[in-house]
Amino acid sequence: MPKHTYPAKFEFLDEIREFVAEVARAGKFTEKEIYSLQLAADEAASNIIEHAYAGVTNASLEVTCEMQGNTMTIIMRDQGAPFDPAQVKQPNLKAELSERQIGGLGVYLMRKLMDEVHYESRGKVNTLTMLKRRV
Amino acid sequence: MEITTQEFKHGDLVAVKGRVDSSTAPEFSKALEKLNENGRFKIAMDMHELEYMSSAGFRALLACQRNCKKYNRGELVLVQVPERIREALELAGFTELFKTFDNQVEAVGNF
């Protein structure tokens, strides 16, 4: 199972997206789907770095990507504060410019881009699991 | 990520290249804020060499659009948005907040 551990810093988002793209390419996803998978993984990792690890230095983030049949599973594990995407309010996408809230947009994109998003916080470990089926 | 700015009589053309994510978005935001601080509120954002943009970049675009449109002093418009990025902007409900153009001349000429 391809797995990498990254320092929980925004500078490593590039590498995380590249890792996801590699597995997705081998799994025969289309370029459009690969972009979606990269964006979902980026938003998920960004949220973990920004929220779960807020104010924490020297933290790390473990990313697992694997294909099973036509489904790709991305798993992210962190040991920060629990941050359940399901608790994030959906942004109002019809609001006027002045009322637009940018908070929650990353989580919203994750949910729209992936087929399934699950979250579990157990002991000190938080696990985010995202699934996408190849069309 | 790389940003270049060209000033024209009616507005500015800003080209953003490469990737805008949580790591590079602060620099992207700063460049846009600097334009606003210099009294430039009519901005055409040329995206044709942009490979990737996450919601961190969308946040910067939104903040800039708010600032530009204040007092009707200007507007931020988008030029040659790559398909993948346009799809993500659409998903985020952002396409209705920005006029888009197929070329730079039309975009700057719109001001």
gemmi code that builds the backbone of each chain (N, CA, C; Angstrom):
import gemmi

chains = {
    "A": [
        ("MET", (0.848, -1.191, 0.000), (0.000, 0.000, 0.000), (0.891, 1.251, 0.000)),
        ("PRO", (0.861, 2.044, -1.083), (1.744, 3.223, -1.139), (1.420, 4.208, -0.012)),
        ("LYS", (2.441, 4.520, 0.786), (2.236, 5.382, 1.944), (3.443, 6.310, 2.111)),
        ("HIS", (3.170, 7.559, 2.398), (4.247, 8.512, 2.639), (3.923, 9.350, 3.867)),
        ("THR", (4.957, 9.761, 4.560), (4.752, 10.675, 5.688), (5.410, 12.005, 5.347)),
        ("TYR", (4.657, 13.068, 5.521), (5.145, 14.413, 5.177), (5.163, 15.307, 6.419)),
        ("PRO", (6.090, 16.261, 6.454), (5.992, 17.288, 7.502), (4.683, 18.046, 7.269)),
        ("ALA", (3.972, 18.371, 8.349), (2.686, 19.061, 8.199), (2.916, 20.544, 7.914)),
        ("LYS", (3.400, 20.811, 6.711), (3.669, 22.189, 6.272), (3.116, 22.362, 4.865)),
        ("PHE", (2.610, 23.566, 4.597), (2.029, 23.843, 3.272), (3.016, 23.608, 2.130)),
        ("GLU", (4.298, 23.765, 2.420), (5.328, 23.581, 1.389), (5.322, 22.167, 0.810)),
        ("PHE", (4.715, 21.210, 1.531), (4.725, 19.829, 1.053), (3.452, 19.441, 0.299)),
        ("LEU", (2.545, 20.413, 0.113), (1.304, 20.127, -0.623), (1.594, 19.678, -2.048)),
        ("ASP", (2.606, 20.295, -2.649), (3.035, 19.933, -3.998), (3.342, 18.431, -4.090)),
        ("GLU", (4.119, 17.947, -3.104), (4.524, 16.536, -3.096), (3.328, 15.621, -2.846)),
        ("ILE", (2.426, 16.063, -1.984), (1.228, 15.254, -1.700), (0.389, 15.130, -2.979)),
        ("ARG", (0.209, 16.270, -3.688), (-0.583, 16.233, -4.934), (0.088, 15.345, -5.976)),
        ("GLU", (1.414, 15.375, -6.010), (2.152, 14.581, -6.991), (1.999, 13.087, -6.678)),
        ("PHE", (2.057, 12.745, -5.406), (1.880, 11.354, -4.967), (0.487, 10.842, -5.378)),
        ("VAL", (-0.533, 11.660, -5.108), (-1.910, 11.289, -5.455), (-2.041, 11.101, -6.973)),
        ("ALA", (-1.441, 12.006, -7.734), (-1.529, 11.942, -9.194), (-0.862, 10.673, -9.726)),
        ("GLU", (0.263, 10.306, -9.138), (0.992, 9.106, -9.571), (0.131, 7.850, -9.447)),
        ("VAL", (-0.479, 7.702, -8.269), (-1.321, 6.523, -8.021), (-2.560, 6.575, -8.931)),
        ("ALA", (-3.130, 7.767, -9.098), (-4.338, 7.912, -9.924), (-4.048, 7.621, -11.396)),
        ("ARG", (-2.868, 8.047, -11.853), (-2.472, 7.801, -13.240), (-2.317, 6.297, -13.474)),
        ("ALA", (-1.637, 5.650, -12.538), (-1.456, 4.191, -12.640), (-2.818, 3.504, -12.589)),
        ("GLY", (-3.773, 4.121, -11.900), (-5.122, 3.552, -11.775), (-6.028, 3.937, -12.927)),
        ("LYS", (-5.445, 4.556, -13.958), (-6.166, 4.885, -15.195), (-7.301, 5.904, -15.042)),
        ("PHE", (-7.171, 6.798, -14.099), (-8.137, 7.892, -14.008), (-7.870, 8.881, -15.140)),
        ("THR", (-8.898, 9.623, -15.560), (-8.715, 10.633, -16.609), (-8.005, 11.850, -15.995)),
        ("GLU", (-7.471, 12.709, -16.851), (-6.781, 13.917, -16.376), (-7.711, 14.792, -15.532)),
        ("LYS", (-8.963, 14.877, -15.943), (-9.950, 15.659, -15.187), (-10.138, 15.076, -13.785)),
        ("GLU", (-10.247, 13.744, -13.716), (-10.424, 13.091, -12.415), (-9.168, 13.237, -11.551)),
        ("ILE", (-8.003, 13.172, -12.210), (-6.741, 13.306, -11.469), (-6.670, 14.697, -10.827)),
        ("TYR", (-7.079, 15.717, -11.587), (-7.075, 17.084, -11.036), (-8.015, 17.147, -9.818)),
        ("SER", (-9.186, 16.527, -9.932), (-10.145, 16.521, -8.827), (-9.567, 15.833, -7.592)),
        ("LEU", (-8.892, 14.700, -7.817), (-8.293, 13.959, -6.697), (-7.201, 14.796, -6.033)),
        ("GLN", (-6.416, 15.472, -6.846), (-5.340, 16.319, -6.305), (-5.918, 17.471, -5.490)),
        ("LEU", (-6.982, 18.076, -6.034), (-7.599, 19.218, -5.347), (-8.212, 18.762, -4.014)),
        ("ALA", (-8.904, 17.616, -4.029), (-9.518, 17.109, -2.795), (-8.442, 16.800, -1.750)),
        ("ALA", (-7.353, 16.167, -2.183), (-6.271, 15.819, -1.255), (-5.617, 17.082, -0.699)),
        ("ASP", (-5.427, 18.069, -1.559), (-4.829, 19.349, -1.156), (-5.705, 20.041, -0.096)),
        ("GLU", (-7.015, 20.096, -0.367), (-7.931, 20.761, 0.572), (-7.939, 20.025, 1.911)),
        ("ALA", (-7.920, 18.691, 1.857), (-7.927, 17.890, 3.090), (-6.643, 18.127, 3.881)),
        ("ALA", (-5.507, 18.054, 3.198), (-4.216, 18.243, 3.877), (-4.087, 19.674, 4.395)),
        ("SER", (-4.534, 20.653, 3.607), (-4.474, 22.061, 4.035), (-5.252, 22.270, 5.324)),
        ("ASN", (-6.445, 21.644, 5.399), (-7.268, 21.771, 6.604), (-6.596, 21.143, 7.812)),
        ("ILE", (-5.967, 19.986, 7.611), (-5.274, 19.316, 8.726), (-4.135, 20.215, 9.219)),
        ("ILE", (-3.356, 20.738, 8.283), (-2.217, 21.590, 8.666), (-2.712, 22.861, 9.366)),
        ("GLU", (-3.773, 23.458, 8.797), (-4.251, 24.735, 9.322), (-5.060, 24.591, 10.613)),
        ("HIS", (-5.905, 23.572, 10.685), (-6.804, 23.448, 11.841), (-6.345, 22.402, 12.858)),
        ("ALA", (-6.154, 21.150, 12.413), (-5.780, 20.101, 13.370), (-4.434, 20.436, 14.025)),
        ("TYR", (-3.521, 20.978, 13.235), (-2.185, 21.287, 13.747), (-1.963, 22.785, 13.961)),
        ("ALA", (-3.042, 23.531, 14.205), (-2.901, 24.979, 14.410), (-1.898, 25.259, 15.526)),
        ("GLY", (-0.871, 25.997, 15.233), (0.115, 26.383, 16.234), (1.116, 25.292, 16.601)),
        ("VAL", (1.019, 24.136, 15.925), (1.932, 23.034, 16.238), (3.078, 22.990, 15.215)),
        ("THR", (4.295, 22.900, 15.717), (5.420, 22.750, 14.794), (5.920, 21.316, 14.883)),
        ("ASN", (6.681, 20.905, 13.889), (7.257, 19.550, 13.853), (6.212, 18.440, 13.838)),
        ("ALA", (5.034, 18.735, 13.306), (4.002, 17.704, 13.206), (4.148, 16.985, 11.867)),
        ("SER", (3.523, 15.823, 11.768), (3.580, 15.132, 10.486), (2.214, 14.590, 10.091)),
        ("LEU", (2.130, 14.269, 8.821), (0.875, 13.869, 8.201), (1.171, 12.640, 7.346)),
        ("GLU", (0.425, 11.568, 7.589), (0.656, 10.338, 6.833), (-0.418, 10.199, 5.754)),
        ("VAL", (0.021, 9.985, 4.535), (-0.921, 9.870, 3.419), (-0.775, 8.495, 2.756)),
        ("THR", (-1.904, 7.809, 2.647), (-1.924, 6.514, 1.968), (-2.847, 6.635, 0.761)),
        ("CYS", (-2.402, 6.118, -0.379), (-3.237, 6.133, -1.592), (-3.234, 4.745, -2.167)),
        ("GLU", (-4.403, 4.211, -2.433), (-4.372, 2.908, -3.105), (-5.583, 2.699, -3.997)),
        ("MET", (-5.379, 1.878, -5.016), (-6.439, 1.511, -5.944), (-6.926, 0.131, -5.542)),
        ("GLN", (-8.239, -0.025, -5.512), (-8.820, -1.350, -5.321), (-9.915, -1.447, -6.355)),
        ("GLY", (-9.685, -2.262, -7.355), (-10.625, -2.322, -8.471), (-10.644, -0.974, -9.157)),
        ("ASN", (-11.820, -0.368, -9.276), (-11.901, 0.933, -9.940), (-11.984, 2.082, -8.930)),
        ("THR", (-11.684, 1.783, -7.669), (-11.824, 2.802, -6.627), (-10.487, 3.203, -6.029)),
        ("MET", (-10.296, 4.519, -5.926), (-9.098, 5.000, -5.272), (-9.470, 5.463, -3.866)),
        ("THR", (-8.652, 5.055, -2.901), (-8.861, 5.459, -1.512), (-7.675, 6.301, -1.067)),
        ("ILE", (-7.973, 7.476, -0.550), (-6.929, 8.341, 0.010), (-7.182, 8.400, 1.512)),
        ("ILE", (-6.173, 8.029, 2.279), (-6.315, 8.075, 3.739), (-5.281, 9.039, 4.312)),
        ("MET", (-5.732, 9.968, 5.140), (-4.803, 10.887, 5.803), (-4.918, 10.699, 7.309)),
        ("ARG", (-3.754, 10.520, 7.947), (-3.739, 10.349, 9.399), (-2.913, 11.455, 10.037)),
        ("ASP", (-3.483, 12.043, 11.092), (-2.724, 13.063, 11.819), (-2.926, 12.846, 13.313)),
        ("GLN", (-2.121, 13.523, 14.089), (-2.246, 13.402, 15.546), (-2.522, 14.752, 16.176)),
        ("GLY", (-3.235, 15.581, 15.427), (-3.560, 16.914, 15.914), (-4.914, 16.938, 16.599)),
        ("ALA", (-5.458, 18.137, 16.736), (-6.778, 18.281, 17.340), (-7.806, 17.709, 16.363)),
        ("PRO", (-8.837, 17.033, 16.869), (-9.859, 16.493, 15.965), (-10.489, 17.602, 15.121)),
        ("PHE", (-10.587, 17.358, 13.834), (-11.222, 18.332, 12.930), (-12.118, 17.551, 11.981)),
        ("ASP", (-13.378, 17.430, 12.360), (-14.310, 16.632, 11.571), (-14.935, 17.488, 10.475)),
        ("PRO", (-14.665, 17.147, 9.218), (-15.224, 17.942, 8.113), (-16.750, 17.995, 8.146)),
        ("ALA", (-17.371, 16.948, 8.710), (-18.840, 16.913, 8.755), (-19.405, 18.026, 9.636)),
        ("GLN", (-18.575, 18.550, 10.541), (-19.031, 19.618, 11.436), (-18.910, 21.007, 10.804)),
        ("VAL", (-18.299, 21.057, 9.623), (-18.104, 22.348, 8.964), (-19.368, 22.705, 8.189)),
        ("LYS", (-19.886, 23.894, 8.460), (-21.112, 24.345, 7.807), (-20.883, 24.561, 6.301)),
        ("GLN", (-21.844, 24.151, 5.523), (-21.712, 24.345, 4.073), (-21.827, 25.823, 3.723)),
        ("PRO", (-20.896, 26.334, 2.900), (-20.983, 27.757, 2.563), (-22.177, 28.037, 1.649)),
        ("ASN", (-22.718, 29.228, 1.753), (-23.820, 29.621, 0.868), (-23.246, 30.084, -0.470)),
        ("LEU", (-23.403, 29.242, -1.494), (-22.780, 29.526, -2.789), (-23.588, 30.509, -3.628)),
        ("LYS", (-24.741, 30.910, -3.093), (-25.580, 31.851, -3.858), (-25.509, 33.260, -3.259)),
        ("ALA", (-24.758, 33.405, -2.185), (-24.712, 34.700, -1.507), (-24.073, 35.765, -2.393)),
        ("GLU", (-24.439, 37.005, -2.111), (-23.847, 38.153, -2.811), (-22.363, 38.224, -2.485)),
        ("LEU", (-21.635, 38.946, -3.331), (-20.188, 39.100, -3.149), (-19.812, 39.495, -1.720)),
        ("SER", (-20.531, 40.496, -1.184), (-20.159, 41.016, 0.133), (-20.449, 40.037, 1.265)),
        ("GLU", (-21.331, 39.083, 1.007), (-21.731, 38.153, 2.061), (-21.050, 36.793, 1.924)),
        ("ARG", (-20.318, 36.611, 0.860), (-19.679, 35.321, 0.630), (-18.725, 34.959, 1.754)),
        ("GLN", (-18.883, 33.757, 2.267), (-17.971, 33.266, 3.285), (-17.004, 32.298, 2.623)),
        ("ILE", (-15.741, 32.493, 2.852), (-14.777, 31.596, 2.243), (-14.532, 30.374, 3.121)),
        ("GLY", (-14.808, 30.492, 4.415), (-14.630, 29.364, 5.329), (-15.525, 28.216, 4.905)),
        ("GLY", (-15.021, 27.013, 4.986), (-15.829, 25.851, 4.646), (-15.787, 25.477, 3.180)),
        ("LEU", (-15.162, 26.320, 2.377), (-15.119, 26.046, 0.943), (-14.260, 24.814, 0.622)),
        ("GLY", (-13.146, 24.670, 1.335), (-12.261, 23.520, 1.114), (-12.978, 22.202, 1.390)),
        ("VAL", (-13.703, 22.163, 2.507), (-14.440, 20.951, 2.876), (-15.548, 20.686, 1.852)),
        ("TYR", (-16.209, 21.762, 1.436), (-17.272, 21.633, 0.439), (-16.716, 21.023, -0.863)),
        ("LEU", (-15.570, 21.532, -1.303), (-14.949, 21.004, -2.530), (-14.585, 19.525, -2.373)),
        ("MET", (-13.993, 19.176, -1.217), (-13.640, 17.777, -0.940), (-14.838, 16.868, -1.137)),
        ("ARG", (-15.968, 17.277, -0.545), (-17.184, 16.452, -0.606), (-17.729, 16.348, -2.020)),
        ("LYS", (-17.654, 17.455, -2.768), (-18.176, 17.448, -4.132), (-17.281, 16.638, -5.070)),
        ("LEU", (-15.971, 16.694, -4.824), (-15.024, 16.056, -5.736), (-14.888, 14.552, -5.508)),
        ("MET", (-15.142, 14.115, -4.260), (-14.985, 12.700, -3.935), (-16.361, 12.036, -3.827)),
        ("ASP", (-16.393, 10.713, -3.946), (-17.664, 10.000, -3.809), (-18.026, 9.806, -2.339)),
        ("GLU", (-17.014, 9.585, -1.521), (-17.268, 9.396, -0.088), (-16.177, 10.048, 0.734)),
        ("VAL", (-16.566, 10.639, 1.866), (-15.593, 11.202, 2.807), (-15.981, 10.716, 4.211)),
        ("HIS", (-15.059, 10.050, 4.884), (-15.317, 9.566, 6.248), (-14.260, 10.114, 7.183)),
        ("TYR", (-14.661, 10.308, 8.429), (-13.707, 10.828, 9.407), (-13.856, 10.079, 10.712)),
        ("GLU", (-12.723, 9.787, 11.322), (-12.761, 9.095, 12.607), (-11.638, 9.606, 13.489)),
        ("SER", (-11.971, 9.909, 14.739), (-10.967, 10.345, 15.689), (-10.937, 9.314, 16.805)),
        ("ARG", (-9.818, 8.610, 16.921), (-9.741, 7.545, 17.920), (-8.405, 7.660, 18.650)),
        ("GLY", (-8.476, 7.762, 19.969), (-7.243, 7.944, 20.739), (-6.609, 9.249, 20.300)),
        ("LYS", (-5.344, 9.187, 19.908), (-4.663, 10.408, 19.492), (-4.649, 10.580, 17.976)),
        ("VAL", (-5.223, 9.586, 17.294), (-5.105, 9.598, 15.835), (-6.423, 9.939, 15.144)),
        ("ASN", (-6.341, 10.895, 14.233), (-7.499, 11.254, 13.406), (-7.291, 10.653, 12.027)),
        ("THR", (-8.333, 10.028, 11.501), (-8.216, 9.396, 10.188), (-9.298, 9.923, 9.254)),
        ("LEU", (-8.855, 10.460, 8.142), (-9.777, 10.946, 7.110), (-9.661, 9.994, 5.921)),
        ("THR", (-10.780, 9.435, 5.504), (-10.763, 8.489, 4.383), (-11.637, 9.037, 3.266)),
        ("MET", (-11.074, 9.121, 2.064), (-11.834, 9.639, 0.927), (-11.787, 8.624, -0.219)),
        ("LEU", (-12.942, 8.394, -0.834), (-13.017, 7.420, -1.922), (-13.503, 8.079, -3.209)),
        ("LYS", (-12.910, 7.638, -4.315), (-13.427, 8.076, -5.608), (-13.391, 6.900, -6.579)),
        ("ARG", (-14.525, 6.700, -7.230), (-14.598, 5.640, -8.229), (-14.310, 6.198, -9.608)),
        ("ARG", (-13.574, 5.408, -10.382), (-13.262, 5.800, -11.760), (-14.542, 5.669, -12.582)),
        ("VAL", (-14.772, 6.657, -13.442), (-15.997, 6.620, -14.264), (-15.807, 5.638, -15.417)),
    ],
    "B": [
        ("MET", (4.980, 29.425, -8.303), (4.080, 30.482, -8.752), (4.872, 31.721, -9.126)),
        ("GLU", (4.407, 32.395, -10.170), (5.075, 33.613, -10.619), (4.000, 34.634, -11.006)),
        ("ILE", (4.213, 35.866, -10.592), (3.232, 36.910, -10.908), (3.916, 38.056, -11.636)),
        ("THR", (3.348, 38.471, -12.761), (3.882, 39.653, -13.443), (2.732, 40.631, -13.677)),
        ("THR", (3.052, 41.920, -13.552), (2.017, 42.944, -13.696), (2.401, 43.951, -14.765)),
        ("GLN", (1.446, 44.255, -15.629), (1.647, 45.287, -16.643), (0.584, 46.358, -16.434)),
        ("GLU", (1.025, 47.603, -16.356), (0.059, 48.689, -16.183), (-0.367, 49.244, -17.527)),
        ("PHE", (-1.655, 49.379, -17.720), (-2.184, 50.040, -18.909), (-2.993, 51.239, -18.443)),
        ("LYS", (-3.359, 52.087, -19.412), (-4.073, 53.304, -19.063), (-5.369, 53.007, -18.311)),
        ("HIS", (-6.105, 52.012, -18.808), (-7.428, 51.753, -18.231), (-7.439, 50.719, -17.117)),
        ("GLY", (-6.370, 49.975, -16.998), (-6.344, 48.936, -15.964), (-5.047, 48.156, -16.018)),
        ("ASP", (-4.925, 47.200, -15.119), (-3.700, 46.399, -15.056), (-3.946, 44.967, -15.516)),
        ("LEU", (-2.925, 44.418, -16.168), (-2.985, 43.023, -16.554), (-2.007, 42.256, -15.658)),
        ("VAL", (-2.562, 41.345, -14.885), (-1.729, 40.562, -13.963), (-1.710, 39.118, -14.448)),
        ("ALA", (-0.520, 38.599, -14.730), (-0.426, 37.206, -15.164), (0.074, 36.364, -14.001)),
        ("VAL", (-0.669, 35.305, -13.706), (-0.233, 34.392, -12.646), (0.066, 33.035, -13.288)),
        ("LYS", (1.269, 32.542, -13.003), (1.711, 31.275, -13.605), (1.986, 30.240, -12.533)),
        ("GLY", (1.884, 28.973, -12.922), (2.258, 27.902, -11.994), (1.115, 27.476, -11.093)),
        ("ARG", (1.413, 27.335, -9.810), (0.426, 26.758, -8.893), (0.164, 27.672, -7.697)),
        ("VAL", (-1.132, 27.910, -7.438), (-1.517, 28.673, -6.252), (-2.206, 27.709, -5.278)),
        ("ASP", (-1.555, 27.458, -4.154), (-2.151, 26.622, -3.105), (-1.936, 27.324, -1.758)),
        ("SER", (-2.156, 26.627, -0.647), (-2.012, 27.269, 0.667), (-0.597, 27.787, 0.899)),
        ("SER", (0.364, 27.185, 0.208), (1.750, 27.597, 0.368), (2.060, 28.904, -0.379)),
        ("THR", (1.519, 29.038, -1.576), (1.845, 30.212, -2.404), (0.764, 31.302, -2.361)),
        ("ALA", (-0.429, 30.971, -1.863), (-1.524, 31.951, -1.851), (-1.187, 33.244, -1.089)),
        ("PRO", (-0.452, 33.168, 0.041), (-0.141, 34.429, 0.736), (0.613, 35.428, -0.151)),
        ("GLU", (1.530, 34.904, -0.961), (2.289, 35.782, -1.866), (1.369, 36.348, -2.962)),
        ("PHE", (0.460, 35.500, -3.436), (-0.524, 35.899, -4.444), (-1.414, 37.019, -3.882)),
        ("SER", (-1.904, 36.808, -2.660), (-2.742, 37.821, -1.992), (-2.004, 39.137, -1.843)),
        ("LYS", (-0.753, 39.025, -1.418), (0.045, 40.222, -1.162), (0.213, 41.043, -2.438)),
        ("ALA", (0.441, 40.363, -3.555), (0.614, 41.063, -4.835), (-0.653, 41.828, -5.203)),
        ("LEU", (-1.814, 41.198, -4.951), (-3.081, 41.857, -5.274), (-3.354, 43.020, -4.320)),
        ("GLU", (-3.029, 42.812, -3.041), (-3.221, 43.886, -2.056), (-2.353, 45.092, -2.391)),
        ("LYS", (-1.149, 44.806, -2.866), (-0.222, 45.891, -3.194), (-0.775, 46.742, -4.341)),
        ("LEU", (-1.372, 46.080, -5.320), (-1.990, 46.815, -6.429), (-3.081, 47.736, -5.888)),
        ("ASN", (-3.929, 47.202, -5.030), (-5.015, 47.986, -4.441), (-4.470, 49.160, -3.628)),
        ("GLU", (-3.401, 48.888, -2.867), (-2.786, 49.964, -2.068), (-2.266, 51.083, -2.957)),
        ("ASN", (-1.845, 50.699, -4.167), (-1.349, 51.707, -5.112), (-2.469, 52.348, -5.916)),
        ("GLY", (-3.707, 52.106, -5.487), (-4.836, 52.739, -6.155), (-5.248, 52.074, -7.458)),
        ("ARG", (-4.818, 50.823, -7.656), (-5.196, 50.104, -8.879), (-6.338, 49.145, -8.539)),
        ("PHE", (-7.509, 49.408, -9.139), (-8.679, 48.595, -8.814), (-9.318, 47.947, -10.047)),
        ("LYS", (-8.756, 48.234, -11.219), (-9.253, 47.584, -12.433), (-8.197, 46.582, -12.855)),
        ("ILE", (-8.474, 45.329, -12.562), (-7.457, 44.293, -12.732), (-7.979, 43.134, -13.584)),
        ("ALA", (-7.204, 42.803, -14.615), (-7.505, 41.626, -15.433), (-6.480, 40.555, -15.071)),
        ("MET", (-6.969, 39.424, -14.583), (-6.085, 38.347, -14.140), (-5.933, 37.318, -15.254)),
        ("ASP", (-4.743, 37.323, -15.857), (-4.467, 36.392, -16.951), (-4.056, 35.038, -16.366)),
        ("MET", (-4.878, 34.017, -16.607), (-4.655, 32.715, -15.964), (-4.199, 31.646, -16.941)),
        ("HIS", (-3.849, 32.031, -18.173), (-3.633, 30.958, -19.157), (-2.431, 30.063, -18.854)),
        ("GLU", (-1.495, 30.546, -18.042), (-0.363, 29.695, -17.657), (-0.478, 29.201, -16.207)),
        ("LEU", (-1.684, 29.309, -15.671), (-1.918, 28.821, -14.312), (-2.233, 27.328, -14.392)),
        ("GLU", (-1.488, 26.523, -13.641), (-1.678, 25.070, -13.711), (-2.656, 24.567, -12.669)),
        ("TYR", (-2.717, 25.297, -11.551), (-3.469, 24.758, -10.429), (-3.863, 25.867, -9.472)),
        ("MET", (-5.078, 25.799, -8.934), (-5.477, 26.752, -7.895), (-6.433, 26.070, -6.923)),
        ("SER", (-6.112, 26.136, -5.651), (-6.989, 25.547, -4.625), (-7.862, 26.651, -4.031)),
        ("SER", (-8.674, 26.306, -3.033), (-9.577, 27.293, -2.443), (-8.799, 28.438, -1.777)),
        ("ALA", (-7.520, 28.187, -1.449), (-6.699, 29.260, -0.873), (-6.539, 30.397, -1.906)),
        ("GLY", (-6.418, 30.029, -3.166), (-6.332, 31.022, -4.241), (-7.679, 31.687, -4.478)),
        ("PHE", (-8.756, 30.890, -4.376), (-10.105, 31.440, -4.569), (-10.381, 32.519, -3.523)),
        ("ARG", (-9.890, 32.244, -2.300), (-10.078, 33.193, -1.197), (-9.413, 34.535, -1.525)),
        ("ALA", (-8.220, 34.469, -2.116), (-7.498, 35.695, -2.486), (-8.251, 36.449, -3.581)),
        ("LEU", (-8.799, 35.712, -4.548), (-9.561, 36.352, -5.633), (-10.797, 37.054, -5.072)),
        ("LEU", (-11.472, 36.369, -4.144), (-12.680, 36.935, -3.544), (-12.380, 38.229, -2.772)),
        ("ALA", (-11.315, 38.188, -1.964), (-10.943, 39.368, -1.167), (-10.612, 40.532, -2.101)),
        ("CYS", (-9.904, 40.239, -3.176), (-9.516, 41.290, -4.125), (-10.749, 41.848, -4.845)),
        ("GLN", (-11.663, 40.957, -5.242), (-12.879, 41.422, -5.923), (-13.688, 42.356, -5.021)),
        ("ARG", (-13.783, 42.002, -3.746), (-14.511, 42.850, -2.790), (-13.887, 44.235, -2.713)),
        ("ASN", (-12.573, 44.237, -2.625), (-11.850, 45.497, -2.490), (-11.942, 46.337, -3.771)),
        ("CYS", (-11.853, 45.671, -4.914), (-11.907, 46.397, -6.193), (-13.284, 47.001, -6.446)),
        ("LYS", (-14.335, 46.249, -6.093), (-15.696, 46.705, -6.408), (-16.231, 47.746, -5.422)),
        ("LYS", (-15.512, 47.895, -4.287), (-15.947, 48.868, -3.285), (-16.049, 50.268, -3.917)),
        ("TYR", (-17.044, 51.026, -3.606), (-17.300, 52.385, -4.140), (-17.367, 52.399, -5.673)),
        ("ASN", (-17.635, 51.251, -6.273), (-17.685, 51.173, -7.747), (-16.407, 51.641, -8.411)),
        ("ARG", (-15.276, 51.451, -7.716), (-14.032, 51.996, -8.265), (-13.353, 51.058, -9.246)),
        ("GLY", (-13.840, 49.867, -9.374), (-13.207, 48.950, -10.321), (-13.759, 47.547, -10.250)),
        ("GLU", (-12.979, 46.616, -10.791), (-13.428, 45.242, -10.859), (-12.243, 44.334, -11.165)),
        ("LEU", (-12.314, 43.097, -10.663), (-11.324, 42.079, -11.015), (-11.987, 41.142, -12.025)),
        ("VAL", (-11.394, 41.001, -13.185), (-11.945, 40.076, -14.190), (-10.911, 38.983, -14.478)),
        ("LEU", (-11.384, 37.848, -14.957), (-10.494, 36.716, -15.205), (-10.336, 36.477, -16.704)),
        ("VAL", (-9.125, 36.150, -17.120), (-8.838, 35.970, -18.545), (-8.266, 34.577, -18.814)),
        ("GLN", (-8.792, 33.940, -19.852), (-8.321, 32.617, -20.286), (-8.141, 31.645, -19.113)),
        ("VAL", (-9.235, 31.367, -18.461), (-9.188, 30.456, -17.312), (-9.091, 29.016, -17.828)),
        ("PRO", (-8.045, 28.281, -17.457), (-7.927, 26.890, -17.914), (-9.132, 26.058, -17.463)),
        ("GLU", (-9.484, 25.061, -18.272), (-10.705, 24.291, -18.071), (-10.827, 23.713, -16.653)),
        ("ARG", (-9.748, 23.062, -16.180), (-9.802, 22.420, -14.860), (-10.089, 23.444, -13.767)),
        ("ILE", (-9.451, 24.607, -13.876), (-9.613, 25.647, -12.858), (-11.014, 26.256, -12.949)),
        ("ARG", (-11.499, 26.407, -14.175), (-12.860, 26.933, -14.362), (-13.887, 25.981, -13.725)),
        ("GLU", (-13.666, 24.685, -13.908), (-14.583, 23.703, -13.319), (-14.597, 23.799, -11.792)),
        ("ALA", (-13.412, 23.997, -11.209), (-13.333, 24.102, -9.740), (-13.996, 25.400, -9.263)),
        ("LEU", (-13.793, 26.494, -10.008), (-14.428, 27.771, -9.658), (-15.947, 27.641, -9.735)),
        ("GLU", (-16.405, 26.893, -10.742), (-17.835, 26.680, -10.933), (-18.422, 25.903, -9.756)),
        ("LEU", (-17.701, 24.854, -9.363), (-18.116, 24.018, -8.239), (-18.232, 24.860, -6.965)),
        ("ALA", (-17.355, 25.831, -6.836), (-17.337, 26.699, -5.650), (-18.362, 27.834, -5.762)),
        ("GLY", (-19.064, 27.880, -6.881), (-20.054, 28.934, -7.095), (-19.413, 30.296, -7.327)),
        ("PHE", (-18.191, 30.296, -7.839), (-17.444, 31.539, -8.003), (-17.595, 32.178, -9.377)),
        ("THR", (-18.071, 31.399, -10.359), (-18.064, 31.924, -11.728), (-18.987, 33.133, -11.880)),
        ("GLU", (-20.034, 33.178, -11.058), (-20.950, 34.329, -11.194), (-20.392, 35.598, -10.543)),
        ("LEU", (-19.312, 35.468, -9.804), (-18.727, 36.638, -9.134), (-17.691, 37.349, -10.000)),
        ("PHE", (-17.292, 36.700, -11.100), (-16.231, 37.267, -11.946), (-16.619, 37.221, -13.417)),
        ("LYS", (-16.412, 38.340, -14.096), (-16.546, 38.328, -15.553), (-15.336, 37.587, -16.100)),
        ("THR", (-15.536, 36.835, -17.170), (-14.377, 36.159, -17.758), (-14.239, 36.565, -19.223)),
        ("PHE", (-13.015, 36.591, -19.689), (-12.708, 36.971, -21.069), (-11.804, 35.934, -21.718)),
        ("ASP", (-11.902, 35.857, -23.070), (-11.086, 34.883, -23.796), (-9.724, 35.429, -24.179)),
        ("ASN", (-9.555, 36.747, -24.135), (-8.217, 37.283, -24.407), (-7.953, 38.568, -23.634)),
        ("GLN", (-6.654, 38.884, -23.531), (-6.191, 39.994, -22.695), (-6.698, 41.347, -23.188)),
        ("VAL", (-6.694, 41.518, -24.518), (-7.081, 42.813, -25.097), (-8.531, 43.155, -24.748)),
        ("GLU", (-9.390, 42.155, -24.926), (-10.812, 42.345, -24.595), (-10.993, 42.672, -23.112)),
        ("ALA", (-10.221, 41.959, -22.278), (-10.360, 42.126, -20.836), (-9.947, 43.524, -20.399)),
        ("VAL", (-8.784, 43.978, -20.854), (-8.310, 45.313, -20.470), (-9.185, 46.375, -21.131)),
        ("GLY", (-9.665, 46.097, -22.342), (-10.521, 47.036, -23.075), (-11.876, 47.219, -22.412)),
        ("ASN", (-12.260, 46.260, -21.595), (-13.550, 46.296, -20.903), (-13.601, 47.397, -19.840)),
        ("PHE", (-12.419, 47.824, -19.365), (-12.397, 48.823, -18.281), (-12.656, 50.238, -18.791)),
    ],
}
model = gemmi.Model(1)
for chain_id, residues in chains.items():
    chain = gemmi.Chain(chain_id)
    for i, (resn, *xyz) in enumerate(residues, 1):
        res = gemmi.Residue()
        res.name, res.seqid = resn, gemmi.SeqId(i, " ")
        for name, pos in zip(("N", "CA", "C"), xyz):
            atom = gemmi.Atom()
            atom.name, atom.element = name, gemmi.Element(name[0])
            atom.pos, atom.b_iso = gemmi.Position(*pos), 0.0
            res.add_atom(atom)
        chain.add_residue(res)
    model.add_chain(chain)
structure = gemmi.Structure()
structure.add_model(model)
structure.setup_entities()
